[in-house]
């Protein structure tokens, strides 16, 4: 008797839960591409904070998570919560930013994200390191300036940015940028199968 894909996912999540409990992981981040309405609806029942015991799960929105609705992120927000938010653990401030484009148009704009992030960082102490999550790389991977123009931007390294974590390429890859010392880290999912609409 063959095992279905659901059994494989369950086994992977069970392994992740065991690892997380053993290593006392503070949180797990999913950087997006939960994939279409079917994935968004089913994945939340498979991997969530309640099922992971003492480990929180945080979700980001990917390009394939912007789906048909009143606006692209409507279903994601209904099931997973806000698409941009921040939280602190220890001496680090973590920022989840949303994918700016995808299969359907989001209601938010780059300006909305920029203004929110600027306000968020205004309340972060200089002693805190910054880690940003997104489904994709930032537009500027040289100076890591996030903003609207050459004159209106946030200098993320000056604010304490240490790394930008993403998942869009579905591979494991680490790169340290020489000019700023900021790391970009791409993380693959537990088990990747080609998404189907």
C-alpha positions in Angstrom: 0.0 0.0 0.0 1.5 3.3 -1.0 1.6 6.3 1.2 0.0 9.6 0.1 1.7 13.0 0.0 -0.3 13.9 3.2 1.5 11.1 5.1 4.9 12.5 3.9 4.0 16.0 5.0 2.8 14.7 8.4 6.0 12.8 8.9 8.0 15.9 8.1 6.1 18.1 10.5 6.4 15.4 13.2 10.1 15.4 12.7 10.2 19.2 12.8 8.1 19.2 16.0 10.5 16.7 17.6 13.6 18.7 16.6 12.0 21.9 17.8 11.2 20.4 21.2 14.6 18.8 21.6 16.5 22.0 20.6 14.1 24.3 22.4 13.5 26.4 19.3 11.9 29.8 20.0 10.0 30.0 16.7 9.7 28.8 13.2 9.2 31.0 10.2 7.5 29.9 6.9 8.6 32.4 4.2 5.7 31.9 1.9 4.5 30.0 -1.2 2.0 28.0 0.8 0.5 27.8 -2.7 -2.9 28.8 -3.9 -6.3 28.4 -2.2 -5.9 24.7 -1.6 -2.5 25.0 0.0 -3.6 28.0 2.1 -6.7 26.2 3.3 -5.0 22.9 4.1 -1.5 23.9 5.4 -2.7 25.8 8.5 -4.1 22.5 9.9 -0.8 20.8 9.4 1.6 23.3 10.8 0.5 25.8 13.4 1.6 27.0 16.8 -1.0 24.8 18.7 0.5 21.7 17.1 4.1 22.6 17.8 3.7 22.7 21.6 6.2 25.3 22.8 7.3 26.7 19.5 5.5 29.6 17.7 5.0 29.5 14.0 5.1 32.7 11.9 4.0 33.0 8.3 5.0 35.2 5.4 3.1 35.7 2.2 4.6 34.5 -1.1 3.7 35.3 -4.7 1.6 32.2 -5.0 -0.3 33.1 -1.8 -1.8 36.2 -3.4 -5.0 34.6 -4.6 -8.4 35.5 -6.1 -10.6 37.4 -3.7 -11.6 41.0 -2.9 -7.8 41.6 -2.8 -4.9 39.3 -3.2 -4.0 38.8 0.5 -7.6 38.4 1.7 -7.5 34.6 2.2 -4.0 34.7 3.8 -5.1 37.3 6.3 -8.2 35.3 7.2 -6.3 32.1 7.9 -2.8 33.3 8.9 -3.1 36.9 10.1 -1.4 40.1 9.0 1.0 40.1 6.1 3.5 42.6 7.7 4.3 42.6 11.4 7.2 42.5 13.8 8.2 40.8 17.1 11.2 40.7 19.4 13.0 37.7 20.8 15.9 38.4 23.1 18.2 41.2 21.6 16.8 40.8 18.1 13.9 42.6 16.4 12.3 40.5 13.6 10.3 42.1 10.8 8.0 40.1 8.4 7.5 42.0 5.2 5.1 40.9 2.4 5.7 40.0 -1.2 5.0 43.1 -3.2 3.6 41.2 -6.2 2.2 37.8 -7.2 -0.5 35.9 -8.9 -3.1 38.5 -7.9 -2.7 42.1 -6.8 -2.4 42.9 -3.1 -4.3 45.7 -1.5 -1.1 47.0 0.2 1.6 48.9 -1.7 5.3 49.3 -1.3 4.7 52.7 0.2 2.4 51.2 2.8 5.1 48.7 3.8 7.8 51.3 3.8 5.9 53.7 6.0 4.9 50.9 8.4 8.5 49.7 8.6 9.9 53.2 9.2 7.4 53.7 12.0 8.1 50.2 13.5 11.9 50.8 13.5 11.5 54.2 15.2 10.6 52.3 18.3 13.5 49.8 18.2 16.4 50.4 20.5 19.9 50.7 18.9 21.1 47.7 20.9 18.8 45.4 18.9 19.9 43.5 15.9 17.4 43.4 13.0 16.4 40.4 10.9 13.9 40.8 8.0 11.8 38.0 6.5 10.2 38.2 3.1 9.4 35.7 0.4 11.9 37.3 -1.9 15.1 39.3 -1.9 15.0 43.0 -1.4 15.3 45.2 -4.5 18.6 46.7 -3.2 21.1 44.0 -2.2 24.1 46.3 -2.3 23.3 49.0 0.3 20.0 47.5 1.6 18.2 50.7 1.5 14.4 50.1 1.6 12.2 52.9 0.4 10.4 54.9 -2.2 13.3 56.7 -3.9 17.0 57.7 -3.7 16.1 60.3 -1.1 13.3 58.6 0.8 14.4 55.3 2.3 15.4 53.4 5.4 19.1 52.6 5.6 18.6 49.1 7.1 22.3 48.3 7.9 22.5 51.6 9.8 19.4 50.5 11.8 21.1 47.2 12.7 20.1 44.8 9.9 22.1 41.6 10.1 20.2 39.3 7.7 17.4 39.1 5.2 15.8 35.7 5.1 13.7 34.5 2.1 12.4 31.4 0.4 11.5 32.3 -3.1 14.2 30.2 -4.8 13.2 27.1 -2.8 16.9 26.2 -2.1 19.3 26.6 0.8 21.7 29.4 0.1 23.7 31.9 2.2 25.5 34.9 0.9 27.4 37.7 2.9 27.3 41.0 1.1 30.7 42.6 1.2 29.7 46.3 1.3 27.3 46.0 4.3 28.1 42.7 5.9 24.4 41.7 5.7 23.6 38.1 5.0 20.9 37.0 2.6 19.7 33.5 3.5 17.4 31.5 1.3 15.7 28.6 3.1 13.9 25.7 1.4 10.7 24.2 2.8 10.5 20.9 4.6 9.4 19.1 1.5 9.0 20.8 -1.9 6.7 19.6 -4.6 5.9 21.7 -7.7 2.8 23.7 -6.9 -0.2 23.0 -8.9 -3.0 25.6 -9.4 
